[in-house]
C-alpha cells in the first residue's frame, strides 16, 4: 500500500457531518489569515502533507497516520451510534467522544507549534547548562 502523505488533523469522518449533501459533500471554509472564503470537499480541509510523518530507522514514516486511522475508525463508529441514538448513555461511546475531543485539542498545527517551542526552549536550556559545566 502506498505511503500516506496527506494527513488530516481534523478527521474526514468528522468533517463530513457538516455537509448538507452527502452525495456531493462540500464544506464552506473561511480562511481568516488569508481573508477569503471558499467551498471545497472535506478531503481538502484541515490537512497537511506529512503532518504525522516520523523519521525513525526501521519504522514506516506513516506509522502514526496508519495507527491513528485505526483509532479514528473506532471513534467514527462511536460517533455514528451517538448520533443515531441521540444519547451519550453508552459509556464506551461517550469515552470515545471525550477522547476524540481531547485529540482535536492537541493534534493540530497550533498545538504542535506550542509543543515544539516548549521542547526547543527546554533543550536549549539543558544544552547551555551542560556546555557551561567544564566537567561535562
Phi, psi and omega in degrees: 000140181293153180292132178289128181242331179268107185252124179269128174269348164239115187298147180298325181301326180283315180301325182294345176285353183249014178262152179270334182238106182295333180286325177231073186294127177222143176244143173271121186246135174246117178263098184294314179298325181272356181051050179215164176223155181196169177247137181205169178286151179304332181293346181256008184247140177055048183229142175222139178293127176060028182303321182254014181291138175238152179241088180232125181305135177081002181238133178300137182300334182258022182299321180296314179297318180297313180290324178296326180295328177292317178297315181295329177296319178294319179294319179301317179296316179297316180297320178299319179293320179297315180295316181296320182276345186050046185201152173249024183295326179288113186298323179294316179295320177298320179297318176300318180297316180292324176296318179298316179301320178293321177300317179297327179291324187254338185261071179207162185301323181296314180291325178300318179297316178300313181296315179300317179297319179297311181299316180298320178296313180296314182295325177295316180294318178296316179299317179295323179297313178295319182292332182276349179267113184298328179294321181289000000 
